[in-house]
Amino acid sequence: MKNERNFKDKKCLGYIMNPCPCGYFGSKEKSCHCSSYQIQKYRNRISGPLLDRIDIHLELAAIKTDDLVSYDFTAESSQAIKARVEAARLIQAERFRNEKIFFNSQMNHKQLRKFCNLEKSAKDLLQMAISHFSFSARAYDKILKVSRTIADLSGRENISAEDVSEAIQYRSLDKNLWV
């Protein structure tokens, strides 16, 4: 199923899909009755080149009813999150003041090299992840862009291993962990 929302001049696409045809692969509540072949065939409906063009993709576990009802709402407030996002947008506006772009997501490869300063530990982690998960060059660029944004949200000038690690986690469908 595809959800679309327009955000001013940029279109955001979200694709929602189950982990398998029955929807229970990996569930702790119900057992999946799909074969490995069925799961792989279902997963292959989204091609690698298409996944490469999506910045963030996540696998989300189902929430138990008890957990949903008894959720503790003491997490970071919407106002605090909004303030961090606005601060990150100001950082990006300053960074790109002499460029023809406005956001990290718009950086080309040359701009990635210029604006994505990685700490040594972050460089090592990214290199290991690319080798281990066989990420494409496009996925590498997406990880750098997301890492840069995570660092901006934390107010860091350089990209840390923590930022890269979080960005890699947002590439879950690239890792072929389903079957």
C-alpha positions as CSV (number, residue, x, y, z in Angstrom):
1,M,0.0,0.0,0.0
2,K,1.3,3.4,-0.8
3,N,0.7,6.6,1.2
4,E,1.5,10.0,-0.3
5,R,1.7,13.4,1.3
6,N,2.8,16.7,-0.2
7,F,5.0,18.8,1.9
8,K,5.2,22.2,0.2
9,D,7.3,21.6,-2.9
10,K,8.7,18.2,-2.0
11,K,6.7,15.0,-2.3
12,C,7.3,12.4,0.4
13,L,6.5,8.8,-0.3
14,G,5.9,6.1,2.2
15,Y,5.6,2.4,1.4
16,I,3.9,0.2,3.9
17,M,4.2,-3.6,3.5
18,N,4.0,-6.6,5.6
19,P,7.1,-8.8,6.2
20,C,5.4,-11.7,4.4
21,P,2.1,-12.5,2.6
22,C,0.4,-13.5,5.8
23,G,1.9,-10.6,7.8
24,Y,3.2,-12.7,10.7
25,F,6.9,-13.4,9.8
26,G,9.0,-12.5,12.9
27,S,5.9,-12.0,15.1
28,K,6.1,-13.3,18.7
29,E,2.3,-13.4,19.0
30,K,1.3,-15.4,15.9
31,S,3.2,-17.9,13.8
32,C,3.9,-17.4,10.1
33,H,2.9,-20.1,7.8
34,C,4.6,-18.8,4.7
35,S,7.5,-20.7,3.1
36,S,10.9,-19.2,2.6
37,Y,10.2,-19.1,-1.1
38,Q,6.9,-17.2,-0.6
39,I,8.6,-14.7,1.7
40,Q,11.4,-14.1,-0.7
41,K,9.0,-13.7,-3.7
42,Y,6.9,-11.3,-1.7
43,R,10.0,-9.2,-0.7
44,N,11.3,-9.1,-4.2
45,R,8.2,-7.1,-5.2
46,I,10.3,-4.1,-4.3
47,S,13.5,-4.0,-6.3
48,G,16.9,-3.1,-5.0
49,P,17.2,0.0,-7.2
50,L,13.9,1.3,-5.8
51,L,15.0,0.7,-2.2
52,D,18.2,2.5,-3.0
53,R,16.2,5.6,-3.8
54,I,14.4,5.6,-0.4
55,D,16.3,7.4,2.3
56,I,14.9,5.6,5.3
57,H,13.2,2.2,5.6
58,L,12.3,0.5,8.8
59,E,10.8,-2.7,10.1
60,L,8.4,-2.1,12.9
61,A,7.1,-4.8,15.3
62,A,3.5,-5.0,16.2
63,I,2.6,-3.4,19.5
64,K,0.7,-5.4,22.1
65,T,-2.6,-4.0,23.2
66,D,-1.5,-3.9,26.8
67,D,1.7,-1.9,25.9
68,L,-0.3,0.5,23.8
69,V,-2.9,1.2,26.5
70,S,-0.3,1.5,29.3
71,Y,2.2,3.6,27.2
72,D,4.2,6.1,29.3
73,F,4.0,9.5,27.6
74,T,7.0,11.0,29.4
75,A,9.1,10.9,26.2
76,E,10.5,14.1,24.5
77,S,7.7,16.6,23.9
78,S,6.6,17.7,20.5
79,Q,7.7,21.2,21.3
80,A,11.2,20.0,22.1
81,I,11.4,17.9,18.9
82,K,10.1,20.9,16.9
83,A,12.9,23.1,18.4
84,R,15.6,20.6,17.5
85,V,14.2,20.3,14.0
86,E,14.1,24.1,13.6
87,A,17.7,24.3,14.9
88,A,18.8,21.7,12.5
89,R,17.2,23.5,9.6
90,L,19.0,26.7,10.6
91,I,22.3,24.8,10.6
92,Q,21.5,23.5,7.1
93,A,20.5,27.0,5.9
94,E,23.8,28.4,7.1
95,R,25.8,25.4,5.6
96,F,24.2,25.8,2.2
97,R,24.0,29.6,2.0
98,N,26.4,29.6,-1.0
99,E,25.0,26.5,-2.6
100,K,21.9,26.0,-4.7
101,I,20.4,23.6,-2.2
102,F,18.6,24.0,1.1
103,F,18.6,20.5,2.8
104,N,21.0,17.6,3.4
105,S,18.8,15.4,1.3
106,Q,19.6,17.5,-1.8
107,M,23.4,17.1,-1.6
108,N,25.2,15.7,-4.6
109,H,28.3,13.5,-4.3
110,K,30.7,16.5,-4.4
111,Q,28.7,18.3,-1.6
112,L,28.7,15.1,0.5
113,R,32.5,15.1,0.4
114,K,32.6,18.7,1.3
115,F,29.9,18.8,4.1
116,C,30.0,15.3,5.7
117,N,33.0,15.3,7.9
118,L,33.3,11.9,9.5
119,E,35.1,11.1,12.7
120,K,37.6,8.3,12.2
121,S,35.4,5.8,14.2
122,A,32.4,6.8,12.0
123,K,34.5,6.3,8.8
124,D,35.6,2.8,10.0
125,L,32.0,1.8,10.9
126,L,30.7,3.0,7.6
127,Q,33.4,1.1,5.7
128,M,32.7,-2.1,7.7
129,A,28.9,-1.8,7.1
130,I,29.3,-1.2,3.4
131,S,31.5,-4.3,3.1
132,H,29.4,-6.5,5.4
133,F,25.9,-5.5,4.0
134,S,27.1,-4.9,0.4
135,F,25.5,-1.5,0.3
136,S,25.4,0.2,-3.1
137,A,27.0,3.5,-3.8
138,R,23.6,5.1,-3.8
139,A,22.9,3.6,-0.3
140,Y,26.2,4.9,0.9
141,D,25.2,8.4,-0.2
142,K,21.8,8.0,1.6
143,I,23.5,6.9,4.8
144,L,25.8,9.9,4.7
145,K,22.9,12.3,4.2
146,V,20.9,10.8,7.0
147,S,24.0,10.7,9.3
148,R,24.5,14.4,8.5
149,T,20.9,15.1,9.5
150,I,21.2,13.1,12.7
151,A,24.4,15.0,13.6
152,D,22.6,18.3,12.9
153,L,19.7,17.3,15.2
154,S,22.2,16.7,17.9
155,G,24.1,19.9,17.2
156,R,27.3,18.2,16.2
157,E,29.6,19.6,13.5
158,N,31.2,16.3,12.7
159,I,29.4,13.0,12.1
160,S,30.1,10.5,14.8
161,A,30.0,6.7,14.8
162,E,26.7,7.0,16.8
163,D,25.2,9.0,13.9
164,V,26.4,6.5,11.3
165,S,25.1,3.6,13.3
166,E,21.7,5.1,13.6
167,A,21.5,5.9,9.9
168,I,22.6,2.3,9.0
169,Q,19.7,1.0,11.2
170,Y,17.3,3.0,8.9
171,R,18.4,0.8,5.9
172,S,16.9,-2.4,7.3
173,L,15.5,-3.6,3.9
174,D,18.9,-3.4,2.3
175,K,20.3,-6.0,4.7
176,N,18.5,-9.1,3.4
177,L,17.6,-10.2,6.9
178,W,14.1,-11.4,6.2
179,V,14.7,-15.0,5.2
